């Protein structure tokens, strides 16, 4: 070993690759913060609807614009990710699925479910719209 | 507590169960309870949003005038903001190490969440009562 002690070096930050579980964990936090910011849009939408038809039209116009739809897409993906991974956290809280193989499978389920639900939502959403 | 116990904690500490941080598991538990509540609320909310994506003002108002929709929207807003401020508090506690900055930013986030939550509730009630 490079430190001469015969003991393994702790993770070397410049070459350390985040394990998939760690990547999903920090993504849970990032999407959570993003969703909290997204509540501003929710508040605007509701308050505008309560204020006047004109104010509501402005909010709807923004949501329907390219930038608005981009935000809504990111928001839906973040929401589904946070929802799916949140359920996984509840499974962990129940003391289940802590084995490495189960964690790997959980990664795939969370990513797959979030992607499928997002695509499905947008297919239905654009068809209804 | 038996006199030969190996624990350094007093019987009172154990009975209170608040641990070294003095807050116990209340915050953690609140996050879990709101998370569970948000599973059905989120599903309802997403469906509601999809159904009213291109809705005009009259259709939107008609949606929230229904008592059930108003109830669900109020619950969604309240539980969402409760969950958000609890989560954001943990994020701030993890990354902001200056005590004053930490407390001030937590207070600011909580205040903002309360204001936004109240605004959402008032908006829904106003629409629901047809004011």
Interface residues (C-beta under 8 A of the other chain):
Chain A: X29 X32 X33 X35 X36 X39 X40 X42 X43 X46 X47 X49 X50 X53 X56 X57 X60 X63 X64 X76 X79 X83 X86 X87 X89 X90 X93 X121 X124 X125 X128 X129
Chain B: X32 X35 X36 X38 X39 X42 X46 X50 X51 X53 X54 X55 X56 X57 X58 X60 X61 X64 X73 X77 X80 X81 X84 X87 X88 X91 X113 X116 X119 X120 X122 X123 X124 X126 X127
